[in-house]
Amino acid sequence: MLYIYIGQHVIKALHVNKSLLGQYSVQQAEKKFSVQLLKAGKVAHTDIVASAIKEVVSHLTGGAAKEKQISLILPQEAFYFSRAEVPNDMAPPAIASFMKEKARSILPAHLDSVYYDFVGAENDAKRIVSLYAIEESTVQAYKDTLQLVEMQLLALIPDTLSYYKLFEKTLRRGKIEHILYGSYEEDLISAYLFDSFGLLEKESFSAKLIAGKGVEEPLKKIGAEYEEKHLKINRLILSGTLSDSVRQDTFTKDVGIWTNPLKRILPHFYADYLKMLVPIDNNPFPILQFDICFGALIFSIENRGFSLLKNTFSPSLAVMGKSVQKKNFNMPSIRISKEIMLFIVSFAGSFLIFTLLTQSPAGFNMRLPSFIAKAKPTPVPTAVPLPTATPTPIIKKDTIKVKILNGSGTPGKAGDVKTVMKEKGYQDIVTGNAETFDFELTEIAVKKGNEHLGVLVKSELADYAKNAKVTVLADKEQAIM
């Protein structure tokens, strides 16, 4: 997959190629341009932007330079944005209708059609849904631009969703924070304002940096402006190539906002993702330079159900209430695995054969092959002895060997399940990653003859792993999960 970010005067490209071990070989390229690439989030000139994309991608080697599927990351100004609080128990269809009505309040009524989708975040007391929408004509312009370089638009990701993913795991449940995420470059400082539920203000703050002067003064100014609005900024997360030179203690004092450099966040909260990246040139991945692409990768893994290219509707009053496609609130998309599909096909085939055998129409005879022996009638006994009760096996949980493999793509899930199982009495537990991260359902695998253990684990994890399935391991496997 190729992630491409297009800014006003810069293009960044990150190519990731997933291996069978779940790691990603990565390479990246960036170039700044003197011409303006975008205007209000839209393509300023199709030919110029196409040429710029081609030039940046040409610096990638191997199959990366031939990649056709593009996930495009665009500035927030390319999108319409709205957020609203909804009841925690509101059903998905109701949320979709509610957010579409919110969209009509922010979209110009003359638009023929827009693409839209939304994401949600919640704590114990509140649920916030954020809606993103983009004009169909804007999307078509980007598709036309990519077509000039023989590329296909696969996904659209707002840059603010990429940034939010880079500090989401640092948020404490139940505490509401106001967070300024800033990118510190050679001649520019830019920032978005978030809270614990996501983007708070769609407009970004930016300031040109004067040679010889630091970034502290403009950040201090923006902090004071928010103070006047009775909105206190709790944290400043600083990224960008020059953020590596910032001392956290002195910078916090000079700016007046507690500063949390991104380079300190990533090793503690996103170590699992960083370990997945394997640069093809064996040099350290320049995370502060390509933070937006890295955040987009995390967002794509954790929010597979989000798509700004599937759901469309017209905000025009003339067609109010009509929708091209209904939208469910469930973030992860449910994909039927090959195993489930084979099971469905096999079941359907067996059912069809059974139906033909038992309910053949008049004039239709089906004979079984002659090599199948005919069953001989056996005398029916006059009395059937009562079955003896099978004693319930005594299970000592602390002696059971358990292996928990994370196949969800979300770091830390194996550790969470381990904690739950520890509380249930299991002690001999090891964790690790599955061979792939595309598992949609939890699988509980046990050795043959120990199926009752799988049923027990499934019942005890019912609140944590819904619709889990129990399977039988090969003889050489030792763990039950």
C-alpha positions in Angstrom: 0.0 0.0 0.0 1.2 3.5 -0.8 0.2 6.4 1.5 0.6 9.8 -0.1 0.1 13.1 1.7 -0.4 16.3 -0.3 0.0 19.6 1.4 0.2 23.2 0.1 3.8 22.8 -1.1 4.9 19.3 -0.1 4.2 15.7 -1.0 5.2 12.8 1.3 5.0 9.2 0.3 5.2 6.1 2.5 5.1 2.6 1.0 4.4 -0.4 3.2 4.5 -4.0 2.2 3.2 -6.5 4.8 5.1 -9.8 5.2 3.8 -13.2 6.3 5.2 -12.5 9.8 3.0 -9.4 10.2 5.8 -6.9 9.7 5.9 -4.1 7.2 8.9 -3.3 5.0 8.8 0.4 4.5 10.4 3.1 2.4 9.6 6.8 2.1 10.2 9.9 0.0 9.4 13.6 0.3 9.8 16.7 -1.8 8.9 20.4 -1.3 7.7 22.4 -4.2 7.7 26.2 -4.8 4.4 26.0 -6.7 1.1 25.8 -4.9 -0.3 22.2 -5.1 -3.6 22.7 -3.3 -6.0 25.6 -3.0 -8.5 25.3 -0.1 -7.9 21.5 0.0 -8.6 21.1 -3.7 -6.3 20.4 -6.6 -4.8 23.7 -7.8 -3.7 22.3 -11.2 -4.2 18.7 -12.2 -1.1 18.4 -14.4 1.2 20.0 -11.9 0.0 17.9 -9.0 0.2 14.7 -11.1 3.7 15.5 -12.2 4.7 16.2 -8.5 3.3 12.9 -7.4 5.2 11.1 -10.1 8.4 12.8 -9.2 8.2 11.9 -5.5 7.2 8.3 -6.2 10.1 7.9 -8.6 12.4 8.0 -5.6 10.9 4.8 -4.3 12.6 1.5 -5.4 11.4 -1.9 -6.4 7.6 -2.6 -6.5 6.9 0.6 -4.5 7.4 2.7 -7.6 4.8 0.6 -9.5 2.2 0.6 -6.7 -1.2 1.5 -8.1 -3.5 1.5 -5.0 -3.2 4.8 -3.2 -4.4 5.9 0.2 -4.5 9.7 0.0 -4.1 11.9 3.0 -5.4 15.4 2.7 -5.5 18.6 4.9 -8.6 19.1 7.0 -9.6 22.1 4.9 -10.5 19.7 2.1 -13.3 18.3 4.2 -16.5 19.5 5.8 -16.5 18.7 9.5 -19.1 18.4 12.3 -19.3 16.6 15.6 -22.2 16.0 18.0 -22.9 14.2 21.2 -25.3 11.2 20.9 -26.7 9.0 23.6 -24.6 5.9 24.4 -27.5 3.6 23.7 -28.4 5.1 20.3 -28.7 2.4 17.6 -26.4 2.6 14.6 -29.2 3.4 12.0 -30.4 6.3 14.2 -26.8 7.6 14.4 -26.5 7.5 10.7 -29.7 9.5 10.2 -28.8 11.9 12.9 -25.3 12.6 11.5 -26.7 13.1 8.0 -29.0 15.7 9.3 -26.0 17.4 11.0 -24.2 17.2 7.6 -27.1 19.1 6.0 -26.6 21.9 8.5 -22.9 22.5 7.4 -23.1 21.6 3.7 -24.1 24.1 1.0 -27.5 23.0 -0.2 -26.6 23.5 -3.9 -24.1 20.6 -3.8 -25.2 17.7 -6.1 -23.5 15.0 -4.0 -21.0 14.5 -1.2 -19.1 11.6 0.2 -19.2 11.2 4.0 -18.4 8.9 6.9 -18.0 9.3 10.7 -16.1 8.0 13.6 -17.0 7.8 17.3 -15.3 8.0 20.6 -16.8 7.6 24.1 -16.1 7.3 27.8 -18.4 6.3 30.6 -20.4 9.5 30.5 -20.3 10.8 26.9 -20.3 9.6 23.3 -19.1 11.9 20.5 -19.5 11.3 16.8 -17.4 13.2 14.3 -18.6 13.5 10.7 -16.3 14.1 7.7 -17.6 14.9 4.3 -16.0 15.9 1.0 -17.5 17.2 -2.3 -17.9 14.5 -5.0 -16.3 17.0 -7.5 -13.3 17.3 -5.3 -12.8 13.6 -5.1 -13.2 13.3 -8.9 -10.5 15.9 -9.4 -8.1 13.8 -7.3 -9.1 10.6 -9.1 -8.4 12.3 -12.4 -5.0 13.5 -11.2 -4.0 10.1 -10.1 -5.2 8.6 -13.3 -2.7 10.7 -15.2 0.1 8.7 -13.4 -1.8 5.4 -13.7 -2.8 5.3 -10.1 -6.2 4.5 -8.4 -7.6 6.2 -5.4 -8.4 3.5 -2.8 -8.9 5.5 0.4 -9.2 9.1 1.6 -7.9 10.0 5.1 -8.1 13.5 6.7 -4.8 14.5 8.2 -6.5 15.2 11.5 -7.5 11.6 11.9 -3.9 10.6 11.2 -2.6 12.9 13.9 -5.3 11.9 16.5 -4.2 8.3 16.1 -0.7 9.2 17.2 -1.7 10.2 20.7 -5.1 8.5 21.2 -3.5 5.8 23.3 -2.1 8.3 25.8 -5.6 9.6 26.7 -6.9 8.6 30.1 -10.4 7.2 30.3 -12.8 9.6 32.0 -10.5 12.6 31.8 -11.3 15.3 29.3 -8.2 17.1 27.9 -7.6 19.8 25.3 -4.6 18.9 23.2 -2.7 21.0 20.7 -0.9 18.8 18.1 1.8 20.8 16.4 4.3 20.2 13.6 7.5 22.1 14.0 9.4 22.5 10.7 12.2 24.7 9.5 10.1 27.7 8.5 6.6 26.9 9.8 4.7 25.8 12.9 1.2 24.5 12.4 -1.2 22.9 14.8 -4.7 21.5 15.3 -6.8 21.5 18.5 -8.2 18.2 19.7 -9.9 17.0 22.8 -10.2 13.5 24.2 -12.9 12.6 21.6 -11.1 13.8 18.5 -10.8 17.0 16.5 -12.3 20.0 18.2 -11.8 22.8 15.7 -11.5 22.2 12.0 -9.3 25.3 11.4 -5.6 24.9 11.9 -3.3 27.3 13.5 -0.1 28.2 11.5 2.6 30.8 11.7 5.7 31.5 9.6 8.9 31.4 11.6 11.3 34.3 11.4 14.9 33.4 11.0 16.7 33.6 14.3 13.6 33.3 16.4 12.2 30.2 17.9 8.8 28.6 17.8 8.0 29.4 21.5 6.5 32.8 20.9 3.7 31.9 18.4 2.7 28.9 20.5 2.6 31.0 23.6 0.4 33.4 21.7 -2.1 30.8 20.6 -2.3 29.4 24.2 -3.2 32.9 25.4 -5.9 33.2 22.8 -7.5 30.0 23.9 -7.3 31.1 27.5 -9.3 34.2 26.6 -12.0 31.8 25.2 -12.0 30.0 28.6 -10.4 27.0 27.0 -7.2 25.8 28.7 -4.8 23.7 26.7 -3.6 20.8 28.8 -1.0 19.4 26.5 1.1 20.4 23.5 2.3 17.4 21.4 5.1 18.5 19.3 6.2 16.7 16.1 8.0 17.7 12.9 11.7 17.4 12.0 12.8 20.2 14.4 10.9 18.8 17.4 13.8 16.4 18.1 15.9 19.4 19.3 13.3 20.5 21.9 14.0 20.1 25.6 10.8 19.2 27.2 11.4 21.0 30.5 12.6 24.3 29.2 10.2 24.4 26.3 7.3 23.8 28.7 8.4 26.7 30.8 8.9 29.1 27.8 5.6 28.3 26.1 3.5 28.0 29.2 1.9 24.7 28.0 3.0 21.3 29.2 4.9 19.9 26.2 4.9 16.3 25.3 7.3 15.6 22.3 6.0 12.9 20.0 9.4 11.2 20.1 8.8 10.4 23.8 5.2 9.2 23.2 5.9 6.6 20.5 8.3 4.3 22.3 6.0 4.0 25.3 2.6 3.8 23.7 3.2 2.7 20.1 6.2 0.3 20.5 4.3 -2.6 18.9 3.6 -0.6 15.8 7.2 0.7 15.5 8.5 -2.9 15.8 6.3 -3.8 12.8 8.2 -1.3 10.5 11.3 -2.6 8.8 13.0 0.0 6.6 14.5 -1.5 3.5 17.6 0.6 3.8 18.2 -0.5 7.4 18.2 3.1 8.5 15.9 4.3 11.4 12.5 5.2 10.1 12.2 9.1 10.2 9.0 9.0 12.2 9.0 12.8 13.0 9.2 13.6 9.3 6.6 11.1 8.2 4.3 11.1 11.3 1.3 11.9 9.2 1.8 8.8 7.0 2.5 6.6 10.1 -0.7 7.8 11.7 -2.6 7.1 8.5 -1.2 3.5 8.6 -2.4 3.0 12.2 -5.8 4.5 11.4 -6.2 2.2 8.4 -5.4 -0.9 10.6 -7.7 0.1 13.5 -10.6 1.7 11.5 -11.1 -0.6 8.6 -14.8 0.2 8.4 -14.2 3.9 7.7 -14.4 4.9 4.0 -15.0 8.3 2.4 -15.5 6.7 -1.0 -18.6 4.5 -0.3 -21.3 6.6 1.3 -22.8 9.4 -0.7 -25.9 11.6 -0.3 -27.2 14.9 -1.6 -27.6 17.8 0.8 -30.1 19.4 -1.6 -33.6 19.9 -0.3 -35.0 18.5 -3.5 -33.7 15.0 -2.6 -33.7 15.2 1.1 -34.0 11.8 2.7 -32.6 9.9 -0.3 -29.3 8.2 0.2 -27.2 6.2 -2.1 -26.0 3.9 0.6 -26.9 3.4 4.2 -24.3 3.7 6.8 -23.8 1.7 10.0 -22.0 3.0 13.0 -19.9 -0.1 13.5 -16.4 1.0 12.8 -14.7 -2.4 12.0 -16.1 -3.9 8.8 -17.0 -7.6 9.1 -15.4 -9.6 6.4 -16.3 -13.3 5.9 -13.1 -15.4 6.0 -12.4 -18.2 3.6 -13.0 -20.8 6.2 -16.5 -19.5 7.0 -17.3 -19.2 3.3 -16.2 -22.8 2.7 -18.4 -23.9 5.7 -21.4 -22.1 4.3 -20.9 -23.6 0.8 -20.4 -27.1 2.2 -23.5 -26.8 4.5 -25.6 -25.6 1.6 -24.5 -28.4 -0.6 -25.1 -31.0 2.0 -28.6 -29.6 2.7 -29.4 -29.7 -1.0 -28.4 -33.3 -1.3 -30.3 -34.2 1.8 -33.4 -32.5 0.4 -33.1 -34.4 -2.9 -32.8 -37.7 -1.1 -35.7 -37.2 1.2 -38.1 -35.1 -0.9 -37.6 -36.3 -4.5 -40.4 -35.2 -6.9 -42.6 -37.8 -8.5 -40.9 -39.7 -11.3 -37.4 -39.0 -9.9 -35.4 -41.9 -8.5 -31.9 -41.6 -7.0 -29.9 -44.7 -6.3 -26.9 -44.9 -4.2 -23.8 -46.6 -5.6 -23.8 -50.3 -5.5 -20.7 -50.5 -3.4 -22.5 -49.1 -0.4 -23.7 -52.0 1.8 -27.4 -52.2 2.5 -28.2 -52.0 6.2 -29.8 -55.1 7.7 -32.7 -54.7 10.1 -31.9 -55.4 13.7 -34.3 -56.3 16.4 -35.5 -53.5 18.6 -34.9 -54.2 22.3 -38.0 -54.2 24.5 -36.3 -52.2 27.2 -33.7 -49.4 26.9 -31.4 -49.1 29.9 -31.1 -45.6 31.3 -27.9 -43.8 30.4 -25.4 -43.4 33.2 -24.5 -39.8 34.1 -21.0 -38.7 32.9 -19.2 -37.1 35.8 -18.2 -33.5 35.2 -14.4 -33.3 34.9 -12.6 -31.4 37.5 -10.6 -28.6 35.8 -7.6 -27.2 37.5 -7.1 -23.9 35.7 -3.7 -23.2 37.1 -2.3 -26.3 35.3 -3.7 -25.4 31.9 -1.2 -24.1 29.3 -2.5 -21.1 27.5 -1.1 -19.2 24.5 -2.7 -16.0 23.5 -1.9 -14.7 20.0 -2.9 -11.2 18.9 -4.4 -11.3 15.4 -6.5 -8.2 15.6 -3.9 -5.7 14.5 -4.5 -3.7 17.7 -1.4 -3.6 19.9 -1.9 -4.7 23.6 -4.9 -6.9 23.0 -3.1 -10.1 24.0 -2.0 -8.5 27.2 -5.6 -7.4 28.0 -6.9 -10.9 27.5 -4.1 -12.3 29.6 -5.1 -10.0 32.5 -8.7 -11.2 32.2 -7.7 -14.9 32.2 -5.4 -14.4 35.2 -8.4 -13.1 37.0 -10.3 -16.2 36.0 -7.6 -18.4 37.6 -5.4 -19.4 34.7 -1.7 -19.0 35.4 0.5 -20.6 32.8 0.0 -18.0 30.0 2.2 -16.8 27.2 1.4 -14.1 24.7 2.5 -13.2 21.2 1.4 -12.1 17.7 -0.5 -14.2 15.2 1.0 -14.8 11.8 -1.5 -12.2 10.4 -3.5 -9.3 11.8 -6.8 -9.9 9.8 -8.7 -12.1 12.2 -12.3 -10.9 12.6 -13.4 -13.4 15.2 -11.7 -14.9 18.3 -10.7 -18.5 17.9 -10.2 -20.8 20.9 -8.3 -23.9 19.8 -7.9 -27.0 22.1 -6.3 -30.4 21.8 -8.6 -33.2 20.7 -10.4 -34.7 23.7 -10.3 -31.4 25.6 -13.2 -29.7 23.8 -14.8 -29.0 27.2 -11.9 -26.7 28.0 -12.7 -24.6 24.9 -16.3 -24.4 25.9 -15.3 -23.3 29.4 -12.9 -20.5 28.1 -15.5 -19.4 25.6 -18.1 -19.0 28.4 -15.7 -17.1 30.7 -14.7 -14.7 27.9 -18.3 -14.1 26.7 -18.2 -10.5 27.8 -14.8 -9.9 26.1 -14.9 -12.0 22.9 -18.4 -12.2 21.4 -19.1 -14.9 18.8 -15.8 -16.7 19.6 -15.5 -20.2 18.0 -13.9 -23.3 19.4 -11.6 -25.4 17.1 -9.4 -28.5 17.6 -5.6 -28.1 17.4 -3.2 -30.4 15.7 -1.6 -33.1 17.9 1.7 -31.2 18.0 0.2 -28.0 19.5 0.2 -27.6 23.2 -1.8 -24.5 24.2 -5.6 -24.1 24.2 -5.8 -20.6 22.9 
